[in-house]
Amino acid sequence: MHVHFLDPYRPGHSSIHQLDARVKFILTLAFILTTALTPIGAWPIYILLLAWAIIVEILSELGVGFVLRRAVLALPFVLAALPVIFTVPGAALLSLSIGPWALTITLPGAERFISIALKSWISVQMAIVLAATTSFPDLLTAMRAIKVPRLLVAVFGLMWRYLFVLVDEALRLMRARLSRSGESDREDLKSGGALIWRAKVAGGMAGSLFLRALERSDRIYMTMLARGYDGEVRAAPLPPLSRRDWLTLWLCLGLLFAILVGAALF
């Protein structure tokens, strides 16, 4: 079964889709690096980077809403930086009392947390555009073309492919459970048992899923070795970059460098 909802790639004919995968990969890394190196509290630079991301989203014809909805999924991970609002010294902004503990939110801490959240949110948007406008095999080929270590590319490729294996095994277990579960038309009768019983069943399914996925992945890997797999991504030789690709690459790198210099002087 093809688990299409796991694949972020959206085919299209936009200018971003038609851009060479090597150029898109390099520019995405450069954009994320520029965003990460932007100083804390450089709000005009954040607005400029956000405007850049939105322009790219419009040019990709994915829709700004499409990207923003998916970028929100990454915001919960920003909560890992939440302690900085209490630990960074500075002027007190708000004091909270939680039992015997007194927490003080400082102005520099809040500024740092908001900056981290904004930079993460903007960077994730560009990563989503890259994944949605470039097929995964093209991404792997682009990584090897710019000399990303072979082992790292192999890990990315196997991780992506085994994710589909894991989901396929999970779907098989769910179908098996449904085929063995009886349901009544009476509203006063509910299928299944108590919450503890359901938890035991879910735990057993999780253990079975792990073992089945592990065994199947081992068989797949042995099959790949039997067909000559050595960790290298095999692809036809890539064509040279066109003049348009070179112009886009150097122009965008120059703009990102100018933004980084401006952020340093901010």
Buried (B, 14 or more C-beta within 10 A) or exposed (E): EEBEEEBBBBEBEBBBBEBBBBBBBBBBBBBBEBBEEBEEEBEEBBEBBBEBBBEBBBBBBBEBEBBBEBBEEBEEEBEEBEEBBBEBEBEEBEEEEEEEEEEBBBBBBBBBBBBBBBBBBBBBBBBBBBBBBBBBBBBBBBBBBEEBEBEEBBEBBBEBEBEBBBBBBBEEBEEEEEEEEEEEEEEEEEEEEEEEEEEEBEEEBEEEBEEBBBEBBEEBEEEBEEEEBEEEBEEEEBEEBEEEBEEBBEEBBEBBEEBBEBBEEE
